Each structure stands twice: as C-alpha cells, then as structure tokens.
Amino acid sequence: MSSLNPGSAMIIEHQLRQAIPEDLARLRQLLRDGKYVHRHLDWRSPLDWLGYQPFWLLLSGERVEAALACPPDPPGVAWVRLFACSEQERPSDAWHALFPHVLDGLGHTGVVAAIALRPWFANLLEHEHFTLHQRVVTLWRSLDLPPGEFLASGRAGELIRPMQLDDLEAVEQVDARAFGWLWHNSRGDIHRSWQQAAYASVAVVGSEIVGFQFSTLSPTNAHLARLAVHPSWQQRGIGWALLNDVIRYFRAHRVSQLTVNTQHDNHASLALYRKAGFRLTGEDYLVYLYTH
C-alpha cells in the first residue's frame, strides 16, 4: 500500500497483514521503542493475543511500524487490546490503515471498546468517532489503621474461604450475572485471574458460591482487581464480607494500602467502598465505544 497522507512522516511503501506468532520479536521491539503504545488493562499481556484475530500489522520492509489487536473475548465485545505505532508514523494514519481490516475481521461483533489510559489515545478515539461511555475511577484506602478504627469482622468468617480450581465454573457464572455485557470475563480470563491473584476468595452460602474477589499485589500496594456478588444475593452483606476479608488479609501481610477501580456510575459499588474508608484518587480512565 502507499502512504495515506503524502505530507505525513509515513514511509511511502507499506504492507498490511495479519499478525502471526513469528512476529513476536518484531512486536516486542515495537512495544519497547514505539512512541505511541496503548496496552489494555488485562490479565493477558498484549503479545499473548498473537494467534488470535483480528490482529493486524503495518510493516515497512521487515519492520513493524504499527499494530492493532482487537480479538473479542468473550464474544460480543472487542476491546482494543493493543494499539502501537513507531515514531515514524502518525497514530491517526496508522489507525486509518489498520482499523478497517479489524472491523472486517470482527464480522458480526457489533461493538469495539477501548479504555484510554493516555490523553493521546483518548484524542485519537474521539477523532475516530468513538463515543464516551463511562469513566473508570480509582479509589484508595490506607491499611495502616489503629485496631479501633478497623472494620468489624461481620459474617466474613462464616462466608469466606480461599478460591479453589474447582470453584472457577461457579465463579464464571457469578461473574456473567453480576457484570453487564461490556465487563464480564470469559472462562479463560477467570482462570488467569485465579492463577495471577495474590489472594482470591469466594463467598459461600450453604454449598452455593454467591460472590468472589481477585486481588493482586505490587511492591507498593495491593489492588482489588475484581469483586462480584450474584444479583440474587446483593444487598445482603456479601460484598461487605468479601471486602472486609480482603482488607484483613493484606493488613495481616503488612501491606500498607489497597486500591480498587469501579465505574463512575456504579453507585452501589462506590457506596460500598466509601463505607469501607476508600477515597477517590482523582485518577480516572475513559471508556469509549464504537458501534458498526
């Protein structure tokens, strides 16, 4: 293909093709050296999507100048898992070259979604007719509290236990019921969440799993990556018990702070976290949708 904009910094001759596993080294170089790189907030790294489609590349000779990956998982919504381009490319030119091929590959998948983690990507999405759907907000809580200020134990001891491999099918069912079409996870991501979590637990009533959480750990803080309660059991203290248990777990392991993300319009979630002493940090991420 020729440059879409003769006045741009694009090299005249380009090739477009789908990514294959043999592109791994070239893509690593693009992610390392690229001027513009968007990585989706995911349990998988962007390069884990090699072998899944649509995943398209813009090449100059053997060099990957840009990449766009939007494999739908679960079916129905295709998140932008990766968009990256080198300093030789303008993001808008690279997007114009790659996005039509991605849309063709998505077929009947009607929605492309993206979380803009940087202003340049938000500007690009808005220019390319994505619409703002939600804001993802970040909350923070110190775990260095005197005992008298700490949460009462409530029913956590009766309800909460560590998650096991055999629980994942039930966890997936709770996840699908608790989260809307845009946010629920596939079985594969549920399994990855369990593998990568520093602490994963379930809430059990009788023999039924009615809620769960996954939390991760970094050198600076713990992060409550996902908390869900089956709709039939919401407003009964299950979420409070799960959250209480997470706070106690990381406090016992001498972690000093805990963060969590939720949607700006998820009022029940925000109320739960504020009740537990979380405060908004002001760090928001914009969620955009494109319908075709």
Backbone bond lengths (Angstrom), bond angles and torsions (degrees), N, CA, C in turn:
res aa  C-N    CA-C-N  psi(-1)  N-CA   C-N-CA  omega(-1)  CA-C   N-CA-C  phi
1 M - - - 1.458 - - 1.516 109.31 -
2 S 1.324 116.57 158.18 1.454 121.70 176.82 1.513 109.35 -97.29
3 S 1.336 114.62 165.87 1.456 119.59 177.48 1.522 109.95 -58.82
4 L 1.349 116.41 137.34 1.457 120.97 178.60 1.519 111.77 -74.14
5 N 1.318 116.81 -22.17 1.456 121.71 -177.15 1.519 107.83 -138.08
6 P 1.358 118.19 99.93 1.463 119.68 -176.45 1.510 113.34 -58.19
7 G 1.342 117.94 -22.86 1.448 120.38 -179.71 1.505 114.00 -86.80
8 S 1.321 117.70 -2.71 1.457 120.53 -177.84 1.508 110.06 -86.95
9 A 1.365 114.42 -179.67 1.459 120.07 -179.84 1.515 112.11 -83.46
10 M 1.343 118.21 5.03 1.449 120.50 -175.70 1.520 111.38 -68.90
11 I 1.311 116.74 141.41 1.449 122.12 173.48 1.524 108.04 -68.12
12 I 1.318 117.57 147.13 1.454 120.81 -170.80 1.519 112.39 -61.77
13 E 1.343 118.07 -48.93 1.453 120.31 -174.73 1.522 110.79 -100.32
14 H 1.326 115.09 127.33 1.452 121.59 177.18 1.517 109.28 -132.20
15 Q 1.316 114.46 157.95 1.457 121.00 172.41 1.527 108.04 -123.12
16 L 1.303 115.13 144.66 1.459 121.65 176.09 1.521 108.49 -118.99
17 R 1.326 115.33 133.12 1.466 119.21 175.49 1.523 109.20 -160.04
18 Q 1.336 114.57 167.27 1.451 119.95 175.81 1.525 110.34 -74.11
19 A 1.324 115.32 147.68 1.465 120.43 177.29 1.523 109.89 -73.60
20 I 1.319 115.29 147.07 1.463 122.57 176.21 1.527 107.96 -130.51
21 P 1.330 118.26 161.52 1.473 120.30 -177.79 1.519 113.94 -55.14
22 E 1.329 117.48 -28.41 1.468 120.31 179.86 1.527 112.89 -69.69
23 D 1.328 117.54 -8.14 1.470 121.32 177.26 1.524 112.81 -84.98
24 L 1.314 117.85 3.62 1.461 120.79 -171.95 1.520 112.41 -54.86
25 A 1.333 118.33 -49.45 1.469 120.79 -176.61 1.522 110.84 -63.79
26 R 1.333 117.11 -41.66 1.465 120.12 -179.99 1.528 111.25 -65.45
27 L 1.322 116.30 -38.08 1.463 119.14 178.19 1.523 111.79 -69.84
28 R 1.317 116.76 -36.92 1.464 118.95 175.12 1.523 110.83 -59.10
29 Q 1.318 116.58 -40.17 1.460 120.08 178.92 1.525 110.53 -65.05
30 L 1.337 116.85 -41.24 1.462 119.74 178.47 1.523 111.09 -62.63
31 L 1.326 117.49 -43.19 1.462 120.10 179.90 1.525 111.49 -67.60
32 R 1.317 116.34 -30.73 1.464 119.88 179.64 1.523 111.57 -76.71
33 D 1.329 116.62 -40.73 1.459 120.42 -170.92 1.523 113.95 -107.01
34 G 1.329 117.67 -12.55 1.458 120.30 -174.62 1.519 112.50 -62.86
35 K 1.318 115.49 142.79 1.463 120.54 -179.73 1.521 111.29 -76.27
36 Y 1.327 116.27 -34.01 1.464 121.54 -178.72 1.522 108.42 -122.40
37 V 1.317 116.62 114.55 1.463 121.04 -178.25 1.526 108.85 -136.74
38 H 1.322 115.60 120.59 1.469 121.69 172.08 1.518 108.29 -111.02
39 R 1.336 115.91 122.95 1.465 122.85 173.87 1.523 107.94 -114.35
40 H 1.313 116.17 128.54 1.459 120.34 178.46 1.527 110.22 -67.45
41 L 1.330 116.54 145.61 1.461 121.33 172.87 1.523 107.66 -72.48
42 D 1.319 116.62 106.92 1.456 119.89 -165.81 1.518 109.77 -150.53
43 W 1.333 115.52 160.94 1.462 120.91 172.49 1.524 111.15 -79.42
44 R 1.319 117.18 -9.71 1.462 121.58 176.20 1.522 109.10 -112.71
45 S 1.312 116.67 148.94 1.456 120.02 171.60 1.526 108.23 -75.89
46 P 1.337 118.54 158.37 1.472 119.38 179.90 1.521 113.37 -54.97
47 L 1.322 116.92 -36.76 1.460 119.59 -176.39 1.520 112.26 -75.74
48 D 1.314 117.88 -13.68 1.466 120.04 173.22 1.524 111.63 -66.29
49 W 1.329 117.21 -15.23 1.463 120.55 -179.29 1.519 112.55 -86.33
50 L 1.323 118.26 -2.65 1.462 119.64 173.21 1.525 109.34 -59.41
51 G 1.317 115.69 132.34 1.454 120.41 -174.83 1.511 112.63 100.03
52 Y 1.336 117.31 -11.57 1.466 122.86 175.91 1.531 108.36 -110.75
53 Q 1.317 115.96 148.19 1.454 120.63 -177.56 1.529 109.99 -125.16
54 P 1.343 116.42 154.96 1.457 128.00 3.54 1.531 113.27 -81.80
55 F 1.322 114.96 134.21 1.466 124.25 177.89 1.524 105.15 -144.95
56 W 1.334 115.88 104.17 1.464 121.06 -171.22 1.526 111.38 -115.35
57 L 1.338 113.81 149.36 1.459 121.98 -178.62 1.519 110.45 -123.16
58 L 1.324 114.73 146.54 1.460 123.49 169.03 1.521 106.75 -112.01
59 L 1.334 116.95 120.46 1.456 121.10 -173.65 1.516 111.19 -120.51
60 S 1.325 115.04 149.39 1.455 123.87 168.03 1.519 106.46 -120.93
61 G 1.314 116.41 103.94 1.459 119.39 -170.13 1.517 109.40 65.87
62 E 1.328 116.31 -125.57 1.465 121.11 178.30 1.526 112.40 -94.93
63 R 1.309 116.57 -2.27 1.462 120.78 -175.80 1.526 110.33 -90.27
64 V 1.328 116.83 130.73 1.462 121.64 174.30 1.526 108.33 -81.67
65 E 1.323 115.23 115.85 1.461 120.45 -179.31 1.528 112.45 -93.13
66 A 1.334 116.82 -24.43 1.465 120.15 179.72 1.521 108.99 -159.52
67 A 1.327 115.18 154.83 1.464 121.31 -179.91 1.518 108.91 -146.47
68 L 1.339 115.48 144.19 1.464 122.05 176.80 1.522 108.18 -141.32
69 A 1.326 116.44 121.63 1.466 122.16 -178.98 1.521 109.57 -125.09
70 C 1.342 116.48 128.07 1.471 121.98 178.78 1.526 111.73 -140.59
71 P 1.326 119.96 49.16 1.469 119.08 178.14 1.529 111.14 -64.90
72 P 1.342 117.67 130.57 1.471 119.94 178.55 1.523 111.22 -76.90
73 D 1.316 116.22 125.49 1.468 121.48 177.41 1.525 108.09 -161.00
74 P 1.345 117.79 109.00 1.465 128.14 0.33 1.525 111.40 -72.90
75 P 1.336 117.76 170.87 1.468 120.47 -178.71 1.525 111.60 -58.46
76 G 1.332 114.61 148.54 1.455 120.27 175.16 1.508 114.45 112.46
77 V 1.324 117.23 -30.97 1.463 122.26 178.74 1.521 108.66 -135.20
78 A 1.325 115.95 131.62 1.462 121.19 178.06 1.525 108.81 -111.35
79 W 1.312 116.94 105.18 1.464 120.67 175.18 1.527 109.69 -77.28
80 V 1.325 115.99 145.51 1.461 119.97 170.96 1.523 107.07 -72.72
81 R 1.332 116.02 101.64 1.465 121.63 -177.15 1.520 111.08 -78.08
82 L 1.336 115.35 -32.89 1.459 120.47 -178.29 1.516 109.00 -155.02
83 F 1.324 115.38 132.76 1.458 121.51 164.23 1.515 106.60 -139.59
84 A 1.317 115.76 124.08 1.464 119.93 -177.48 1.515 108.88 -146.42
85 C 1.329 115.69 145.80 1.457 119.28 172.73 1.518 109.75 -147.55
86 S 1.313 114.71 153.30 1.457 121.72 -177.17 1.521 110.09 -77.37
87 E 1.319 115.19 173.49 1.457 119.43 178.70 1.524 111.53 -70.59
88 Q 1.333 117.31 -11.97 1.456 120.93 177.42 1.530 112.22 -77.54
89 E 1.319 117.23 -12.42 1.457 121.57 -173.68 1.524 111.66 -116.92
90 R 1.296 115.36 147.18 1.458 120.09 166.35 1.520 107.57 -85.09
91 P 1.332 118.28 135.10 1.468 119.37 -179.26 1.523 113.24 -54.50
92 S 1.320 117.63 -39.22 1.466 119.65 -178.46 1.521 111.43 -65.37
93 D 1.340 117.64 -39.20 1.462 120.27 178.43 1.523 111.02 -66.14
94 A 1.327 116.11 -43.48 1.461 119.73 178.81 1.527 110.58 -63.12
95 W 1.327 116.40 -41.66 1.467 120.18 179.53 1.533 110.79 -62.86
96 H 1.332 116.76 -44.13 1.464 120.23 -179.86 1.523 111.47 -61.29
97 A 1.320 116.84 -34.40 1.459 120.24 179.79 1.520 112.09 -73.09
98 L 1.329 117.45 -37.94 1.463 121.57 -170.46 1.526 114.17 -93.87
99 F 1.316 117.27 -37.97 1.466 119.95 -169.50 1.533 113.59 -62.58
100 P 1.338 120.59 -40.09 1.470 118.61 177.81 1.528 113.03 -58.47
101 H 1.324 117.63 -36.59 1.463 120.66 178.34 1.527 110.80 -69.05
102 V 1.320 116.18 -37.15 1.467 119.83 176.44 1.528 110.07 -63.02
103 L 1.324 116.94 -44.92 1.463 119.91 179.35 1.525 111.44 -61.31
104 D 1.329 116.73 -41.51 1.464 119.52 177.25 1.522 110.86 -60.25
105 G 1.326 116.39 -40.10 1.456 120.48 -178.79 1.513 113.52 -70.93
106 L 1.324 117.09 -23.13 1.464 120.07 -178.50 1.524 112.58 -78.86
107 G 1.324 117.56 -21.19 1.458 119.84 176.73 1.512 111.98 58.50
108 H 1.335 116.21 -118.07 1.464 121.36 -174.82 1.529 113.13 -86.18
109 T 1.323 118.11 0.58 1.467 119.43 173.25 1.521 107.68 -67.85
110 G 1.315 116.80 111.86 1.449 120.37 -165.67 1.510 116.64 -84.95
111 V 1.334 118.69 -14.85 1.457 120.79 -172.34 1.524 110.06 -130.49
112 V 1.327 115.51 132.04 1.461 122.44 168.42 1.523 106.84 -107.80
113 A 1.323 116.61 130.32 1.467 121.95 -177.24 1.517 109.78 -121.72
114 A 1.324 115.68 151.78 1.463 120.23 179.43 1.518 109.63 -151.05
115 I 1.328 115.78 141.68 1.463 122.33 171.43 1.523 107.24 -103.38
116 A 1.309 116.57 117.81 1.461 120.94 -179.39 1.524 109.50 -86.18
117 L 1.327 115.51 110.44 1.459 120.85 -179.44 1.526 112.13 -92.96
118 R 1.342 116.83 -13.20 1.461 121.56 -179.37 1.526 109.10 -134.52
119 P 1.334 117.63 149.75 1.470 120.03 -179.21 1.523 113.54 -58.44
120 W 1.344 118.08 -37.22 1.462 118.93 -178.12 1.523 111.30 -60.81
121 F 1.352 116.91 -36.23 1.456 119.87 -178.13 1.528 110.42 -75.94
122 A 1.326 117.48 -37.86 1.467 120.16 175.31 1.527 110.55 -60.71
123 N 1.318 116.81 -43.27 1.466 120.51 179.07 1.525 110.97 -62.31
124 L 1.327 116.41 -41.46 1.460 120.35 178.93 1.526 110.83 -62.56
125 L 1.333 116.91 -47.48 1.458 120.53 -177.84 1.528 111.43 -61.61
126 E 1.323 116.59 -42.60 1.461 119.60 179.54 1.526 110.89 -64.25
127 H 1.320 116.45 -39.24 1.464 120.62 179.10 1.524 111.39 -66.90
128 E 1.342 116.24 -28.53 1.470 121.13 -177.48 1.528 112.35 -96.88
129 H 1.323 116.61 23.18 1.470 123.49 169.44 1.525 113.83 72.80
130 F 1.313 117.95 23.32 1.461 121.04 165.30 1.530 107.84 -77.62
131 T 1.325 116.32 147.67 1.461 120.78 179.13 1.526 109.99 -111.19
132 L 1.317 115.65 142.52 1.462 120.80 178.61 1.527 109.34 -69.12
133 H 1.326 116.28 126.46 1.463 121.93 -176.52 1.525 112.39 -107.77
134 Q 1.326 117.27 -45.59 1.463 122.19 -175.79 1.519 109.18 -154.38
135 R 1.320 113.66 166.67 1.459 120.94 166.38 1.527 108.19 -114.96
136 V 1.304 116.17 135.91 1.462 121.57 171.13 1.522 107.13 -96.88
137 V 1.324 116.64 121.22 1.461 121.52 -176.61 1.523 109.65 -104.16
138 T 1.313 115.71 156.92 1.459 122.48 179.84 1.522 109.42 -114.30
139 L 1.329 116.18 135.13 1.464 122.33 176.30 1.519 109.03 -122.17
140 W 1.328 114.96 156.00 1.463 121.96 -173.75 1.521 109.47 -138.44
141 R 1.322 115.26 145.92 1.465 120.35 176.12 1.514 109.19 -143.38
142 S 1.314 116.84 131.82 1.459 121.03 172.21 1.520 109.30 -73.84
143 L 1.318 116.22 139.82 1.462 121.09 173.72 1.522 111.78 -99.63
144 D 1.331 116.62 -0.04 1.468 121.05 178.42 1.524 109.45 -88.65
145 L 1.319 116.03 70.09 1.461 121.34 -178.53 1.517 110.07 -115.17
146 P 1.327 117.39 145.07 1.465 119.51 173.29 1.521 110.06 -60.94
147 P 1.314 118.51 151.76 1.468 121.02 -178.33 1.518 113.46 -54.13
148 G 1.332 117.34 -36.24 1.454 119.45 -177.62 1.512 113.88 -65.94
149 E 1.338 117.29 -21.64 1.455 120.40 -179.17 1.518 112.06 -96.63
150 F 1.323 116.73 -2.58 1.459 118.98 -174.47 1.519 111.08 -80.27
151 L 1.324 115.74 161.61 1.459 121.07 -177.16 1.515 112.21 -63.74
152 A 1.302 115.95 142.22 1.464 119.79 170.65 1.520 109.40 -66.62
153 S 1.316 116.64 149.87 1.467 119.96 -172.96 1.516 112.74 -69.22
154 G 1.309 119.40 -28.83 1.458 121.28 179.04 1.507 111.86 59.42
155 R 1.355 116.86 -138.30 1.452 122.08 -176.30 1.522 112.16 -97.82
156 A 1.338 117.63 11.57 1.460 119.52 -171.43 1.517 112.36 -57.12
157 G 1.332 117.72 -39.99 1.454 119.80 -177.62 1.511 113.09 -64.65
158 E 1.322 117.17 -26.68 1.459 120.75 179.76 1.524 112.30 -84.38
159 L 1.322 117.92 -24.44 1.450 121.75 -169.00 1.519 114.85 -106.65
160 I 1.302 118.14 -33.70 1.458 121.64 -162.39 1.524 111.17 -102.41
161 R 1.347 115.41 135.76 1.457 121.20 172.06 1.523 108.38 -145.83
162 P 1.342 118.10 161.34 1.463 120.00 177.09 1.530 111.54 -60.92
163 M 1.317 115.39 144.31 1.460 121.42 178.29 1.523 110.26 -73.70
164 Q 1.325 116.00 142.37 1.455 122.92 178.90 1.528 109.72 -120.26
165 L 1.324 115.93 162.51 1.461 120.82 -179.13 1.526 111.38 -55.51
166 D 1.315 117.04 -40.85 1.466 120.66 -178.24 1.526 112.90 -67.09
167 D 1.331 117.49 -12.14 1.466 121.01 -179.97 1.527 113.00 -82.90
168 L 1.332 118.37 -14.01 1.460 120.18 -164.93 1.526 113.33 -65.71
169 E 1.315 117.77 -33.11 1.468 119.00 177.52 1.528 110.44 -62.93
170 A 1.324 116.94 -45.11 1.464 120.26 178.43 1.521 111.09 -67.44
171 V 1.330 117.35 -36.89 1.464 121.28 177.68 1.524 110.15 -62.17
172 E 1.330 116.81 -42.74 1.464 120.09 177.80 1.526 111.07 -59.99
173 Q 1.314 117.37 -40.09 1.465 120.95 179.86 1.525 111.25 -65.67
174 V 1.327 117.07 -41.51 1.466 120.09 176.38 1.522 110.12 -63.49
175 D 1.331 116.65 -43.27 1.459 121.50 -179.48 1.528 110.97 -59.09
176 A 1.334 116.09 -45.70 1.463 120.40 -178.28 1.527 111.79 -64.13
177 R 1.324 117.38 -34.74 1.461 121.07 -179.83 1.529 111.94 -79.60
178 A 1.322 116.63 -33.05 1.467 120.04 -173.24 1.520 112.84 -81.51
179 F 1.335 116.67 -31.52 1.459 119.97 -175.99 1.524 110.12 -106.53
180 G 1.311 116.08 147.76 1.455 121.00 178.51 1.519 111.90 -70.08
181 W 1.309 115.43 178.72 1.465 122.10 -175.22 1.529 112.61 -57.04
182 L 1.319 117.32 -29.37 1.463 119.68 -175.22 1.518 112.76 -79.54
183 W 1.324 117.26 -29.37 1.455 120.05 -165.59 1.525 115.20 -111.40
184 H 1.323 120.12 -9.78 1.460 117.77 -175.14 1.528 111.00 -73.17
185 N 1.325 115.85 153.57 1.463 122.92 -174.85 1.520 111.53 -100.97
186 S 1.328 115.36 152.36 1.456 121.46 174.60 1.523 110.07 -77.91
187 R 1.342 115.83 168.43 1.464 119.55 176.55 1.533 110.39 -59.22
188 G 1.327 117.00 -40.11 1.458 119.53 179.98 1.512 112.59 -60.23
189 D 1.334 117.03 -42.94 1.466 119.62 179.68 1.522 111.74 -71.43
190 I 1.326 117.62 -32.49 1.466 119.68 174.21 1.525 109.61 -60.94
191 H 1.325 116.62 -43.90 1.466 120.22 179.91 1.523 110.86 -64.87
192 R 1.345 117.45 -42.10 1.471 120.37 177.89 1.527 110.79 -64.73
193 S 1.306 116.75 -38.79 1.464 119.94 178.01 1.519 110.52 -58.63
194 W 1.313 115.57 -45.98 1.470 120.67 -179.99 1.526 111.05 -63.58
195 Q 1.327 117.35 -41.03 1.463 121.01 -179.40 1.524 111.81 -66.68
196 Q 1.330 116.94 -38.05 1.458 121.10 -172.51 1.524 113.50 -92.20
197 A 1.304 117.67 -13.87 1.465 120.42 -175.91 1.522 111.40 -68.01
198 A 1.326 115.34 141.63 1.462 119.99 170.24 1.522 110.34 -74.54
199 Y 1.334 116.04 -29.43 1.463 121.50 177.86 1.521 107.87 -151.88
200 A 1.325 116.40 125.83 1.462 122.81 176.95 1.518 108.00 -131.05
201 S 1.318 116.82 135.02 1.464 120.19 -176.52 1.519 110.10 -143.30
202 V 1.326 115.15 161.42 1.460 121.61 177.30 1.519 109.02 -126.32
203 A 1.322 114.92 152.27 1.462 122.49 171.52 1.520 107.47 -102.44
204 V 1.328 116.09 128.01 1.462 121.75 -174.32 1.523 109.36 -123.41
205 V 1.327 115.61 130.60 1.460 122.10 172.35 1.526 106.60 -118.75
206 G 1.323 116.75 117.60 1.455 119.70 -170.99 1.511 108.76 64.88
207 S 1.311 116.97 -117.74 1.465 121.02 174.95 1.521 111.77 -111.99
208 E 1.341 117.31 8.85 1.461 121.72 -174.39 1.522 111.03 -100.39
209 I 1.334 116.07 129.26 1.461 121.27 172.59 1.525 108.06 -79.05
210 V 1.325 116.00 118.61 1.465 121.05 -174.63 1.525 112.51 -114.18
211 G 1.328 117.74 -5.78 1.451 121.27 179.16 1.508 110.17 -167.50
212 F 1.341 115.63 166.74 1.467 119.89 -179.42 1.522 109.36 -160.79
213 Q 1.319 115.02 167.39 1.456 120.97 172.24 1.521 109.51 -150.27
214 F 1.350 115.08 149.91 1.460 123.69 170.25 1.526 107.85 -122.67
215 S 1.320 117.55 132.87 1.463 121.84 176.45 1.520 109.60 -130.39
216 T 1.323 115.43 145.32 1.458 121.97 178.68 1.524 109.20 -115.21
217 L 1.318 115.25 169.74 1.463 121.00 -177.04 1.514 109.21 -136.54
218 S 1.332 116.07 132.25 1.460 123.10 174.59 1.521 108.15 -119.92
219 P 1.330 118.00 174.20 1.467 118.94 178.80 1.524 114.03 -60.93
220 T 1.341 118.01 -22.38 1.465 120.02 -175.01 1.523 114.17 -106.06
221 N 1.338 118.32 -23.68 1.463 118.96 -175.73 1.526 110.83 -166.12
222 A 1.324 114.80 166.94 1.460 121.79 168.17 1.522 108.05 -95.16
223 H 1.329 115.20 153.71 1.464 120.19 -179.73 1.519 108.99 -133.32
224 L 1.321 116.40 124.03 1.459 122.00 175.57 1.524 107.42 -79.53
225 A 1.330 115.93 97.98 1.457 120.79 -170.93 1.518 113.18 -77.02
226 R 1.335 117.01 -30.42 1.464 119.58 -178.05 1.518 109.58 -160.79
227 L 1.316 116.31 133.11 1.458 122.74 174.58 1.522 106.99 -138.95
228 A 1.334 116.04 129.51 1.463 119.91 -178.17 1.514 110.11 -143.95
229 V 1.317 115.28 145.61 1.462 123.09 175.09 1.523 107.61 -128.85
230 H 1.326 116.57 135.37 1.458 120.84 177.71 1.530 109.37 -56.32
231 P 1.344 118.23 136.64 1.470 119.94 -177.17 1.526 114.21 -53.00
232 S 1.328 117.52 -32.42 1.467 119.87 -179.72 1.521 112.88 -69.03
233 W 1.334 116.02 -16.23 1.464 120.22 -176.66 1.527 112.94 -116.03
234 Q 1.311 116.79 9.38 1.460 119.23 177.70 1.522 110.50 -73.68
235 Q 1.330 115.03 156.58 1.470 122.89 -178.02 1.527 112.19 65.76
236 R 1.340 117.01 26.45 1.464 120.70 177.69 1.530 112.18 -124.53
237 G 1.320 116.84 15.62 1.456 120.37 177.05 1.515 115.08 87.16
238 I 1.338 117.99 5.13 1.465 120.11 -178.72 1.530 110.78 -69.67
239 G 1.331 116.13 -46.42 1.460 119.17 178.49 1.519 111.82 -61.15
240 W 1.333 115.98 -40.17 1.467 120.56 177.63 1.520 110.86 -61.55
241 A 1.338 116.82 -42.63 1.461 120.35 -179.86 1.525 111.29 -64.88
242 L 1.327 117.47 -42.66 1.465 120.81 177.90 1.526 110.87 -62.59
243 L 1.326 116.47 -46.30 1.461 120.50 -178.98 1.516 111.10 -64.93
244 N 1.303 116.66 -43.30 1.458 121.97 177.98 1.525 110.52 -56.75
245 D 1.332 115.93 -45.38 1.458 121.24 -179.58 1.521 111.62 -63.63
246 V 1.332 117.23 -40.39 1.468 120.91 178.13 1.525 110.41 -61.64
247 I 1.326 116.47 -46.50 1.462 120.37 -179.22 1.525 110.57 -61.32
248 R 1.313 116.70 -44.85 1.462 120.18 179.14 1.533 111.53 -64.13
249 Y 1.325 116.51 -39.57 1.465 120.17 -179.31 1.528 110.61 -60.88
250 F 1.325 117.64 -51.08 1.460 119.74 -176.01 1.525 111.66 -74.62
251 R 1.308 117.29 -30.63 1.466 118.86 173.75 1.528 110.01 -62.93
252 A 1.336 117.31 -41.41 1.466 121.11 178.25 1.521 111.75 -64.17
253 H 1.338 116.69 -26.96 1.461 121.10 178.49 1.530 111.81 -94.92
254 R 1.334 116.24 16.01 1.466 123.36 173.04 1.532 113.16 61.61
255 V 1.315 116.27 33.73 1.460 121.27 171.40 1.524 107.72 -85.67
256 S 1.326 117.13 136.24 1.464 119.58 -169.83 1.517 114.47 -91.38
257 Q 1.339 118.65 -20.53 1.456 118.83 -178.01 1.526 110.79 -151.28
258 L 1.329 114.25 155.47 1.458 122.55 -177.50 1.520 108.40 -132.55
259 T 1.332 116.72 133.12 1.459 121.89 177.33 1.523 109.80 -117.55
260 V 1.329 115.20 162.51 1.458 121.34 178.56 1.524 108.10 -156.34
261 N 1.323 116.65 150.76 1.465 122.39 173.49 1.520 109.53 -115.62
262 T 1.315 115.83 148.74 1.460 121.04 171.99 1.522 108.16 -154.85
263 Q 1.319 116.49 169.78 1.455 120.56 179.38 1.526 110.00 -77.70
264 H 1.326 115.79 146.28 1.470 120.02 -175.74 1.522 111.99 -63.42
265 D 1.351 117.03 -24.25 1.461 120.32 -178.13 1.525 112.85 -104.28
266 N 1.324 117.81 12.29 1.468 121.54 174.86 1.527 107.43 -89.43
267 H 1.316 115.78 83.23 1.460 120.71 -170.22 1.526 112.31 -68.47
268 A 1.329 117.29 -34.29 1.467 119.38 178.35 1.523 110.68 -65.02
269 S 1.327 116.38 -42.37 1.461 120.65 179.05 1.523 110.94 -64.88
270 L 1.319 116.69 -45.64 1.465 120.20 179.25 1.523 111.11 -61.17
271 A 1.321 117.09 -40.31 1.469 120.16 179.51 1.525 110.93 -63.75
272 L 1.336 116.88 -40.83 1.462 120.73 178.84 1.522 110.70 -61.31
273 Y 1.324 117.03 -48.41 1.461 119.73 -176.52 1.526 111.81 -68.67
274 R 1.310 117.26 -38.32 1.467 119.11 177.83 1.524 110.95 -65.65
275 K 1.318 116.72 -38.66 1.466 120.45 176.90 1.527 110.88 -60.08
276 A 1.332 115.98 -33.69 1.462 121.17 -178.86 1.522 112.82 -86.53
277 G 1.329 117.81 6.36 1.454 120.44 174.14 1.510 115.72 95.68
278 F 1.332 118.20 9.47 1.460 120.70 177.10 1.523 109.92 -78.47
279 R 1.337 114.66 151.26 1.453 121.49 177.46 1.525 109.09 -131.83
280 L 1.329 115.52 145.79 1.458 120.25 177.66 1.520 110.30 -65.22
281 T 1.330 115.92 139.31 1.463 120.39 179.22 1.521 112.55 -92.53
282 G 1.329 117.40 -17.58 1.453 121.04 -173.80 1.511 113.34 89.35
283 E 1.323 117.30 -2.42 1.466 121.60 177.97 1.531 108.67 -90.70
284 D 1.324 115.78 107.17 1.460 121.86 -177.26 1.525 110.16 -116.46
285 Y 1.333 115.73 152.01 1.461 122.59 173.90 1.526 108.09 -123.22
286 L 1.323 116.36 137.52 1.456 121.49 -176.90 1.525 110.33 -93.47
287 V 1.334 116.04 134.49 1.462 122.57 179.35 1.524 108.18 -107.60
288 Y 1.338 115.69 124.47 1.458 122.03 -177.99 1.526 110.42 -116.80
289 L 1.337 115.71 150.48 1.461 122.09 177.40 1.523 110.03 -127.56
290 Y 1.332 114.34 145.20 1.467 122.27 173.50 1.516 107.15 -127.94
291 T 1.326 117.13 122.85 1.462 122.03 -179.80 1.519 109.05 -108.15
292 H 1.332 115.21 130.98 1.468 118.76 -179.80 1.521 110.41 -131.26
